[in-house]
């Protein structure tokens, strides 16, 4: 199995449960792929802003949530608009906020009812039904549902743009509805000790010699892999569990593989800009910052004492 990201770890875990031996070849020094956490001067720094949606069916099947000691965000967001903060949360899960949401300037009163209908719609559909539905861009889907420009620019674009890494909202409407369903049905959370705890938990369920670290694959075939060291390993089957660009290299694809990227900036301060574990959105902002989160408001272990 090439790659010790979440896909490779889950593949090896399934094979192990079925009594099939496997070996994961990982080019880096630890498990997780893009789901990693670094420690720097007492701060825990996830590699990019990441959360676990607890309603993901595969996450529920593979992970022990209790052992991860998950810390959840407030369901919703704090929207910064015209120099002020407006709290806009899920009234079905954040009790006592219904009236405040209805009269928030984040969107019109009609927008709030449209959001409620959308929530009800996705919650009553199976994942299979969502991905078999008519496909269009996320923006087209929002316009079709008659959300106002105000609602799109102040809440939906920064919120969905951060989730889908797509400020233009050109991503598939199917993915938008799936993600919206996941947010409606569960928490956005992080393990108390950082996102690295997720791949660490998966790796711990494997035999001690199941992962070979700092072993980069040079090339491969259906029943062998050649390492950059020149060593050739033979197997009954080879599974590629890398990100798209590396998979394309290994498979010899000439066509480009598209990807989206984002820059995550960490900074420390003595006084946090918000005093609760809530996502802050730049509502209608044209600057480089899409969203902000004070991670030690979720879990104190993300920052040393006296820092934020």
PyMOL commands that set and color helices and strands:
alter all, ss='L'
color gray80, all
select helices_A, chain A and resi 6-17+57-62+65-68+98-102+109-123+127-132+138-144+149-164+173-185+196-204+244-251+295-297+300-302
alter helices_A, ss='H'
color red, helices_A
select strands_A, chain A and resi 24-26+37-40+43-46+52-53+70-72+76-81+84-89+188-191+211-213+217-220+224-227+232-234+279-282+291-292
alter strands_A, ss='S'
color yellow, strands_A
deselect
rebuild
show_as cartoon
